[in-house]
Amino acid sequence: MEGTGFGAAAPTPLVRLWRTAFLTLRDETLTVPPRNSTAQLLDNLIFSHSDALLSAAAELPSHEVLSDILFIMELVAATSSDEEDFTRIYAQTSRLIHDICRCVSFELNFSSFSSVLNCFGKMLNLLLRKVATSDDISGICSTTTIIPAIEFLQAVRCIITLSHRRWLQSEDTILVKFLLDVIVCSHGVSCWMLRSICKEKSTAISMRFPTERSSSELQTVAFEMLGEAISRAGPSFPVDIWRSILEVFRKTMDVLALKTPVVEDSVMSRFYESFLCCLHLILIDPKCSVSDHVSVFVAVLRMFLVYGVSGRTSGLLVGHEEKEPNSMNPKANREQLNKSDRGTYRPPHLRKRDSLNVKLNRARHSQYMSDSESSTVNVTSSDSEFSDGDGSAKESGRVQNSRVRVASITCIQVSSKTVM
């Protein structure tokens, strides 16, 4: 046994705690009939020791940690979504795994990476399907269900970023398939919101935004990861993968067209930018015909040509009970347009594309995690945090909005060239 030999170091108390907790959990799940429910086992053995287990993860071999977190995900995924504690179990599991994946660098091969995506895919599908079939008009329960999904996807991103290795084309291919599945499942959330509006229009319009923002945060991470994968290995993807990517983008465009008026706030603008930048990567070097989709793409892209130019405060809807644009100061409006759209623009994701490497990915991921930490934990917070008194936040919002406008313009330009 470990620690009994002269040359072996005795395991620390934290390591013993981890191993005892997970060995006991495995043993209890094999007991027939079970003496405790899954929720009780997780509460007693895992969640009540979350802080200590998080500290222990850094002291354990990474393959052991990976095996145990995959086991707990399989266990939780088998939990019936009808159970009373379903949402709480998923939320606590996602938080623990998210935090572990941020501090442990896993050594992965194709087989283990496939297992990771398979387990995380099960969790995400269950969570998003629960939202899509929810009868909750207020959106509160749906929002608390989406937040764990965001954390699970961020955990996958951490695993990829911290692995410090070059990714094989085959690994990027299965990653793309995984991300496309996540995006398609998130479309079900959008359809749920549209159904909610039909059922209870006055309530749903006022309460749908927390759920929409949460769903958009999930898609933001997915499209950013998809863009990174395309930048790494896009030219080598099989044609069928490219067709699948285009089909998902077409479906996303269809959903955006149904979700008018367009929401202007920091969360939504970040989603629009990530989506449009990823679309631009596809359009500049498509490996299959895009002519069947161009007309729809351009029609939806035009929605963003005036995104944020009228100086609306964050959280308002474009074209929904909105005052007229600032006609009292047309000069200021012209200057803002000229400032954002002047000259030949080369998007940042293209300027960095040829020099993309692991170090840059780590830096970008680190920045994203710090930016998104508060929005993930407090995704339903009020936009009053960005009041008129906060000049820096307003300026940041204007810059973000201008990037959305410019990204839509460049996508339209590239789209027109693909059919010439």
Beta strands, then each sheet from edge to edge (+ up, - down):
strand 1: 263-264
strand 2: 316-317
sheet 1: 1+ 2-
end
